[in-house]
Amino acid sequence: MNLPTYRTTIPPEWVDYNGHLRDAFYLLIFSYATDALMDYLGLDEAGRARSGHTLYTLECHLNYLAEIKLGAEVEVRTQLLAHDGKRLHIHHGLYYPEGEELLAASEQMLMNIDTAGGRSAAFDEQVRQRLLALAQAHRSLPIPLHVGRVIALPPARA
């Protein structure tokens, strides 16, 4: 099962002139979900202070799939797709709570950073152990439809 990482209700200041969630706020919601994932993995405030590590986002691909209106409650469910000694490849899916319709999707590559030197670093042992457990829990989940997509126009017809 994907990890529930963030839930919120859409406030008026996040809504555009069309009455929909403004595009930038989809990414803000996913950013808060990444913060919650960090907390889950042990990179919360105490973990960052202990290890001197944090996560930086290297790449993000966002798919807007449905309109979200003012006052809607939404939740992010996160899947760990892959990881190595320094990086996480994740997928955030945005849903209505208890719903299965995917409203938006964000595929992201995150890098573990040693804040003292500002360079990539191997995950510390506590975080690594939590990553291994999450990877095991997500091992049998299917790869989400929007993972690996490329932005392009279809080829022109002759």
N, C-alpha and C positions, 0 to 999 in steps of 0.2 A: 504494500500500500504506500502511495506517495505520502510524504511528510507534510502535514498541515503547518504552514510557517507564518501566515499573516492573515488577519481578518480586519476589515474596516467597513464603514458606511461612507458613501460618497457625499462629501459636503458641498455646499453651493459654490465655494471658491474653486472647486476642481472642475466645474461644468462650463462648457463653452456656449457660444451663441446659438448652437444647434440643439442645446439641451442635453448634450452627451458629455461623458467623461472626456476631458481634454487629453490629447495624445500624450503629452508630457507626464501626466499623472499616472498613466499605466506603468511607466518606467519607475516612477516614485514608489508605487505599490510594490513592484518587483524588487526595488532596492531595499525596502523595509523587510521583505521576505528574505533577502540575502542576509540582512542583519540578524534575523531570527535563526537562520541556518548557522551563522557563525556562533551564536549563543549555544545552539544545540551541540555543535562540535567542540565546544570548550574555548572558543575565541570570543567569549563575552568580555566585559570590562575587566574582570578579575583574570581571565585567561590571557588577555592581551598584555596586562601588566606583568603577569608571571613569566610569559614566554618572550615578550617583546615582539610578537608576531601579529599580523593582521592579514586580511584578504584585500586585494585590489582586483577590480574588474578589468580584464584585458580586452574582452570582446563581448558584444551583446547583439542579439538579433531578436527583434520584436515583431510579432504578428498580431494585428488587430483583427479580431474575428467577429465581434458582435458589439452592438451599441450598449453602453451602460449608462443609465439615467441617474439623475439626482436622487439621493436617498437610498439607492440600492445597497444592499449588503453583499460584499464579495469576500472571497477567501482565496489564498494562494496555496497550492499544493506543489511541493518541490520533489523532484526526482534526481538522485545522483546517477548520472549516466556513466561516468568514468572518472578515474583519478590516477595520479602518479605521485611521486614524492613531494611535488611542489604545487600541483595544479588540480583544480576541480572542473569538471565539465558537467553542468547542471541544466535542468529544464524546470522553469516555473510555469505552472498552468493557473490561470485565473478562472474561477468558477463562482456561481452563486452557492452559498452554503447548502449542503445536502443535494446539490444538483450535479449533473454530469455533462452539461453543455459547456464546452471550452469557449470562454469569452475572449481570451488573449493568451498568447504563449511567448515565452522569452527563453531562448537558449543562451547560455552564458559560459564563458571561460574565466575562471578566477585563479589568481596566483597568490600563493603564500609569500608574504614579505616580512623580512626582518626590519623592523622600523628603525633600529639603531644605524643600520647601514643603508637603508633604502633599496635593498636588493632582494632578489628572490632567495628563499631558504627552504630547506626541507621542513615538513610539518614536525612539530615536536611530538614526542611519544604519546602523550595523552590525547592530542588531537588525532594523531594517526590511528590510534586504537578505535576512536569513535568513528572515524572515516571507514575503517575496515568493517565495523559492525553495520553501518548504514549501507555500504556497498553490498554486503551480504543480504541485507533485508530487501534491497532494490534489484538484486541480481536477476530475478525472474520476471521483472516488469517489462512489458513491451516498450520498444523505443517509440516515443511520441511522434505523431505524424509530421510535425513541423520541425523536427530536428534535421539539421544538415541542409536546409533549404538555401537556395542562392537567389538573389534578386536579379531578375533579367526579364526582358520582354520576350515573348515567343518569337521564333524566327519569322521574318516576313515571307509571305507567300509570293511565289513568282507569278 
